[in-house]
Amino acid sequence: MTPAQQGAAATRTDPRHASGDDTGATTAATGLGSVETALVTALADRLRDGRHGALPDDVDVEAMADRMVAALPTVKHEADALLGPFHDTASVAAWRGVTRQAIAKASTKGDLLGLKIGDGSRIFPSFQFGPSGAPLPHLREVLALLDPDRIDPWGSALWLNTASDVFGGTTAAEALRDGRSTAVLDAARRAEHAWLADA
């Protein structure tokens, strides 16, 4: 049994876990905060329920943990409430398993929505990514319609992450995630025409 499997087995047989009242004890024992403890518990629950199959004995647990942690937002910004949470270039690169240069290039080409901040670096709103770190379907097309010259990425981010009746009270990003790309592309075209008429 691998160390990861031993840990999962220990968690399964721990009476505190079974009773559901182990949060305080686990938090104190591990030094993790309540949100981090909840994340670890959720991950353990998913591994236990077998939906993803058993991990092979030779899996690189450290590399897997690094990829999982890279998926967590890394940047605190004043726009968190509107558009966040955010990733920095390094975390997106690690999450996607590519170089920082590849992320910079994807942002420049409009494949990813990178927002320039005060220090000149770019941050990436997490709403534009799927679970594997890939951008949402049709994101590039939507961004090209909204801001073809890429002069207002913050405006595009706000448009993508604002709930609208057009998308049934959800955001354009959520609609893309749900496979409603036609509705989002149509709305982006209407927004583009409205902005051009105002210009």
matplotlib code that plots the C-alpha trace (Angstrom):
import matplotlib.pyplot as plt

x = [0.0, 1.4, 1.7, -1.2, -3.4, -2.4, -3.4, -6.8, -7.3, -6.4, -8.9, -11.6, -11.2, -10.7, -13.8, -13.6, -14.0, -16.9, -18.8, -18.2, -17.0, -13.3, -12.9, -11.5, -9.3, -8.0, -7.4, -5.4, -3.4, -2.5, -2.0, -4.4, -7.1, -10.8, -11.0, -7.8, -9.1, -12.4, -10.5, -8.4, -11.5, -13.3, -10.4, -10.2, -14.0, -13.6, -10.7, -12.6, -15.8, -13.8, -15.2, -11.7, -10.4, -7.4, -4.2, -1.3, 1.4, 4.0, 2.1, 4.2, 2.2, 4.4, 4.0, 0.2, 0.0, 2.0, -0.5, -3.5, -2.0, -1.2, -4.9, -5.6, -5.9, -2.7, -3.3, -5.2, -6.5, -9.0, -11.2, -11.6, -15.3, -16.1, -13.8, -11.7, -10.2, -7.1, -4.0, -0.6, 1.4, 3.5, 0.5, -1.4, 1.8, 2.2, -1.4, -1.5, 1.9, 3.4, 6.0, 5.4, 6.2, 3.4, 1.0, 2.2, 1.8, -1.7, -2.6, -1.1, -3.0, -6.3, -6.5, -6.5, -7.8, -4.8, -5.4, -2.5, -2.1, -0.1, 3.3, 3.0, 2.4, -0.7, -3.3, -5.8, -9.4, -10.2, -13.7, -12.1, -10.7, -12.2, -11.1, -8.0, -6.8, -7.8, -9.7, -13.5, -14.8, -15.1, -13.4, -11.0, -14.0, -15.9, -12.8, -12.2, -15.8, -15.8, -12.4, -10.8, -7.9, -7.4, -7.5, -10.0, -9.4, -10.9, -14.1, -14.2, -13.6, -16.5, -18.8, -17.9, -18.4, -21.6, -24.9, -27.4, -31.0, -29.7, -28.0, -30.8, -29.4, -25.9, -22.8, -21.4, -18.5, -21.0, -23.0, -19.8, -19.0, -22.5, -22.1, -24.4, -21.8, -24.2, -26.1, -22.8, -21.4, -24.7, -24.7, -21.0, -21.8, -24.6, -22.3, -19.7, -22.2, -23.5, -20.0, -19.1, -22.3, -21.3, -17.8]
y = [0.0, 3.4, 6.2, 8.0, 4.9, 4.4, 8.0, 7.5, 4.2, 6.0, 8.7, 6.2, 4.4, 7.6, 7.8, 11.6, 11.6, 9.2, 11.4, 14.5, 16.5, 16.4, 19.9, 21.6, 18.7, 18.3, 22.0, 22.1, 18.9, 19.9, 23.6, 24.2, 26.7, 25.7, 26.2, 24.2, 21.5, 21.4, 21.1, 18.2, 16.5, 17.0, 15.5, 12.5, 12.0, 11.9, 9.5, 7.2, 7.1, 5.5, 7.7, 8.2, 4.7, 3.7, 5.6, 3.4, 2.5, 4.4, 7.7, 10.7, 12.0, 15.1, 16.2, 15.5, 17.6, 20.4, 20.5, 20.5, 23.4, 25.3, 25.2, 27.3, 31.1, 32.8, 36.5, 38.8, 41.9, 44.7, 43.3, 39.9, 40.5, 41.4, 39.3, 37.1, 35.0, 35.4, 33.4, 34.7, 33.6, 31.1, 29.3, 29.1, 27.7, 25.1, 24.1, 23.7, 22.1, 24.7, 27.5, 31.0, 32.1, 30.0, 31.6, 35.1, 34.2, 32.8, 36.1, 38.2, 36.2, 36.4, 32.7, 33.7, 36.7, 38.3, 41.5, 43.9, 45.3, 48.1, 46.4, 45.5, 41.8, 40.0, 38.2, 35.7, 35.5, 31.9, 32.0, 31.5, 28.1, 24.6, 22.0, 21.0, 24.6, 24.8, 27.9, 27.7, 26.6, 29.5, 31.9, 33.1, 33.8, 35.7, 37.8, 38.6, 39.9, 41.9, 43.5, 42.7, 45.1, 43.9, 47.4, 46.8, 43.3, 44.5, 45.4, 42.0, 40.3, 42.3, 41.4, 37.7, 37.6, 39.7, 37.8, 38.6, 37.7, 36.9, 33.8, 33.0, 34.9, 33.3, 34.8, 34.5, 32.4, 30.0, 29.8, 28.8, 26.3, 24.8, 24.5, 27.5, 29.0, 30.1, 32.4, 33.9, 34.5, 36.1, 38.4, 39.2, 40.3, 42.5, 44.0, 44.7, 46.4, 48.5, 49.6, 50.5, 52.5, 54.5, 55.1]
z = [0.0, -1.0, 1.6, -0.1, 0.1, 3.8, 4.5, 2.9, 4.8, 8.0, 7.3, 6.5, 9.8, 11.9, 14.1, 14.2, 10.3, 10.5, 13.0, 11.0, 14.0, 13.3, 11.6, 14.7, 15.6, 12.1, 11.7, 14.9, 14.1, 10.6, 10.9, 8.0, 8.0, 7.8, 4.1, 3.4, 5.7, 3.8, 0.5, 1.8, 3.1, -0.2, -2.1, 0.3, -0.2, -4.0, -3.8, -1.4, -3.5, -6.4, -9.1, -10.5, -10.0, -8.0, -8.4, -9.8, -7.3, -9.3, -9.6, -8.8, -5.9, -5.5, -9.1, -8.8, -5.7, -7.4, -10.3, -7.9, -5.8, -9.1, -9.8, -6.7, -7.2, -6.2, -6.4, -4.1, -5.9, -5.2, -8.1, -6.4, -5.6, -9.2, -11.3, -9.1, -7.8, -9.9, -11.0, -11.8, -14.9, -13.0, -11.4, -14.8, -16.4, -13.7, -13.8, -17.5, -17.7, -20.0, -19.9, -18.7, -22.2, -23.6, -21.2, -22.1, -25.8, -25.3, -23.6, -26.3, -29.0, -27.2, -26.3, -22.6, -20.8, -19.1, -17.2, -16.7, -13.2, -11.6, -11.6, -15.3, -14.7, -15.8, -13.7, -15.1, -13.8, -12.8, -14.3, -17.8, -17.0, -17.0, -14.4, -16.3, -16.7, -20.4, -21.4, -21.7, -25.1, -27.6, -25.3, -28.0, -30.4, -27.7, -26.8, -30.5, -30.8, -27.6, -28.0, -31.4, -30.8, -27.1, -25.7, -22.9, -21.4, -18.0, -19.8, -21.5, -18.1, -16.6, -19.5, -19.2, -15.4, -14.9, -14.5, -17.2, -18.1, -21.5, -20.0, -17.6, -14.7, -15.0, -16.5, -20.1, -18.7, -17.0, -20.2, -22.1, -19.4, -19.8, -23.6, -24.5, -26.8, -29.5, -27.0, -25.8, -29.3, -30.3, -27.2, -27.8, -31.4, -30.1, -27.5, -30.2, -32.4, -29.5, -28.5, -32.1, -32.4, -29.2, -30.4]

ax = plt.figure().add_subplot(projection="3d")
ax.plot(x, y, z, "-o")
ax.set_aspect("equal")
plt.show()
